[in-house]
Amino acid sequence: MVGTSPCASCKLLRRRCAKDCIFAPYFPSDDPHKFAIVHKVFGASNVSKMLQELPVHQRADAVSSLVYEANARMRDPVYGCVGAISYLQNQVSELQMQLAVAQAEILCIQMQHEPTVPTPQQILDTDEKSYFLPNNFPQYLNFPSSSSNVIHDSLKRESIFGHDMVS
């Protein structure tokens, strides 16, 4: 980089930034933290080798991924971004379960308001015995309103970040 300031990697490593520096296009001098965190987690030599093995059109995406993973590793040295992904997948699963419970409760409420159990006269008038249901059938479908609390409480557990998964 003749005539301009060296890239963030060359600044950090205290070396002259060559014209063909592999880091220069991806680690500009105005964002030194970006390279510093990647260097701390992966090492400059490893990052250089990774970038050299990739086609030029894929390097920017690779650097973006390395920066993301390095930041995640700084927050959580054991799991990195996998921990964040796992946390979010657990949240999605729990929200899907809460949605299913809510949909079941809605169905029960609808069934209570729209009687589908035939009257005794309808049963007698019908030749098919498949309509025969006990008169107290809707009570078996009546879930207590606290059913979501039971599921909600059973799902409470610590995440790998130390926060409640369901709040």
C-alpha positions as CSV (number, residue, x, y, z in Angstrom):
1,M,0.0,0.0,0.0
2,V,2.3,2.7,-1.3
3,G,1.5,6.2,-0.1
4,T,-1.3,5.2,2.2
5,S,-1.4,4.0,5.8
6,P,-0.8,0.3,6.3
7,C,-3.7,-2.0,6.8
8,A,-4.9,-2.9,10.3
9,S,-3.0,-6.2,10.3
10,C,0.3,-4.7,9.3
11,K,-0.1,-2.0,11.9
12,L,-0.8,-4.5,14.6
13,L,2.0,-6.8,13.5
14,R,4.4,-3.8,13.0
15,R,5.4,-4.6,9.6
16,R,5.5,-2.8,6.2
17,C,2.3,-3.3,4.3
18,A,3.2,-4.7,0.9
19,K,1.4,-3.8,-2.3
20,D,0.0,-7.4,-2.5
21,C,-0.8,-7.7,1.3
22,I,-3.5,-10.4,1.6
23,F,-5.1,-8.6,4.6
24,A,-5.3,-5.1,3.2
25,P,-8.6,-5.4,1.3
26,Y,-10.4,-7.0,4.3
27,F,-8.8,-5.3,7.3
28,P,-8.7,-1.5,6.6
29,S,-6.5,0.7,8.8
30,D,-9.6,2.6,10.1
31,D,-10.9,-0.6,11.8
32,P,-8.0,-2.1,13.8
33,H,-10.3,-3.9,16.3
34,K,-11.6,-6.2,13.5
35,F,-8.1,-7.7,12.8
36,A,-7.0,-7.6,16.5
37,I,-9.8,-9.9,17.6
38,V,-9.3,-12.3,14.6
39,H,-5.6,-12.4,15.3
40,K,-6.2,-13.1,18.9
41,V,-8.5,-16.0,18.3
42,F,-7.0,-17.6,15.1
43,G,-3.6,-16.1,14.6
44,A,-2.3,-14.0,11.7
45,S,-0.6,-17.0,10.0
46,N,-3.7,-19.2,10.1
47,V,-5.9,-16.4,8.7
48,S,-3.4,-15.8,6.0
49,K,-3.3,-19.4,5.0
50,M,-7.1,-19.6,5.0
51,L,-7.4,-16.6,2.8
52,Q,-4.8,-17.8,0.3
53,E,-6.6,-21.1,-0.1
54,L,-9.8,-19.4,-1.1
55,P,-10.8,-17.9,-4.4
56,V,-10.7,-14.1,-4.3
57,H,-14.5,-13.8,-4.6
58,Q,-15.0,-15.8,-1.4
59,R,-12.5,-14.1,0.8
60,A,-14.7,-11.2,2.0
61,D,-17.3,-13.7,3.2
62,A,-14.7,-15.7,4.9
63,V,-13.3,-12.7,6.7
64,S,-16.8,-11.7,7.8
65,S,-17.3,-15.3,9.2
66,L,-13.9,-15.2,10.9
67,V,-14.8,-11.8,12.6
68,Y,-18.2,-13.2,13.7
69,E,-16.7,-16.4,15.1
70,A,-13.9,-14.5,16.8
71,N,-16.3,-12.2,18.5
72,A,-18.4,-15.1,19.6
73,R,-15.3,-16.9,20.9
74,M,-14.4,-13.9,23.0
75,R,-17.9,-13.9,24.6
76,D,-18.0,-17.7,25.0
77,P,-14.6,-19.4,24.6
78,V,-16.0,-22.9,24.8
79,Y,-19.0,-22.9,22.4
80,G,-18.4,-19.7,20.3
81,C,-21.2,-19.0,17.8
82,V,-22.5,-22.6,18.2
83,G,-23.6,-21.6,21.7
84,A,-25.5,-18.7,20.3
85,I,-27.1,-20.8,17.6
86,S,-28.1,-23.5,20.1
87,Y,-29.6,-20.8,22.4
88,L,-31.7,-19.4,19.6
89,Q,-32.8,-22.9,18.4
90,N,-34.0,-23.7,22.0
91,Q,-35.9,-20.4,22.0
92,V,-37.6,-21.3,18.7
93,S,-38.6,-24.8,20.0
94,E,-40.0,-23.3,23.2
95,L,-42.0,-20.7,21.3
96,Q,-43.3,-23.4,18.9
97,M,-44.5,-25.4,22.0
98,Q,-46.2,-22.4,23.5
99,L,-47.9,-21.7,20.2
100,A,-49.1,-25.3,20.1
101,V,-50.5,-25.0,23.6
102,A,-52.2,-21.7,22.7
103,Q,-53.7,-23.3,19.5
104,A,-55.0,-26.2,21.6
105,E,-56.6,-23.9,24.1
106,I,-58.3,-21.9,21.2
107,L,-59.6,-25.2,19.8
108,C,-61.0,-26.2,23.2
109,I,-62.7,-22.8,23.6
110,Q,-64.2,-23.1,20.1
111,M,-65.4,-26.5,20.8
112,Q,-67.1,-25.3,24.0
113,H,-68.9,-22.6,22.1
114,E,-69.9,-24.7,19.1
115,P,-71.4,-27.9,20.4
116,T,-70.6,-30.8,18.1
117,V,-72.1,-33.5,20.3
118,P,-75.3,-34.8,18.9
119,T,-78.5,-34.5,21.0
120,P,-80.1,-37.8,22.2
121,Q,-82.8,-37.3,19.5
122,Q,-80.2,-37.1,16.8
123,I,-78.6,-40.3,18.0
124,L,-82.0,-42.1,17.9
125,D,-82.7,-40.7,14.5
126,T,-79.4,-41.9,13.0
127,D,-78.8,-45.5,11.9
128,E,-75.0,-45.1,12.2
129,K,-73.7,-45.7,15.7
130,S,-70.5,-43.7,15.1
131,Y,-72.3,-40.6,16.3
132,F,-72.7,-42.1,19.8
133,L,-70.8,-40.0,22.3
134,P,-71.4,-39.6,26.0
135,N,-73.2,-36.3,26.9
136,N,-70.3,-35.1,29.0
137,F,-67.8,-35.5,26.2
138,P,-66.7,-31.8,26.0
139,Q,-65.5,-31.9,29.6
140,Y,-62.7,-34.3,28.5
141,L,-61.4,-31.6,26.1
142,N,-61.5,-28.9,28.7
143,F,-57.9,-28.0,29.6
144,P,-57.3,-25.9,32.7
145,S,-56.2,-22.3,31.8
146,S,-53.0,-22.9,33.7
147,S,-51.8,-25.7,31.3
148,S,-49.5,-23.2,29.6
149,N,-47.9,-22.4,33.0
150,V,-47.2,-26.0,33.6
151,I,-45.4,-26.3,30.3
152,H,-43.8,-22.9,30.7
153,D,-42.4,-23.9,34.2
154,S,-41.2,-27.2,33.0
155,L,-39.2,-25.5,30.2
156,K,-37.3,-23.1,32.5
157,R,-33.7,-24.0,32.6
158,E,-30.4,-22.2,32.4
159,S,-28.9,-21.5,29.0
160,I,-25.2,-21.7,28.3
161,F,-25.2,-17.9,28.6
162,G,-26.6,-18.0,32.2
163,H,-30.0,-16.5,31.2
164,D,-33.4,-18.1,31.6
165,M,-34.4,-19.8,28.4
166,V,-38.1,-18.8,29.0
167,S,-38.9,-15.7,30.9
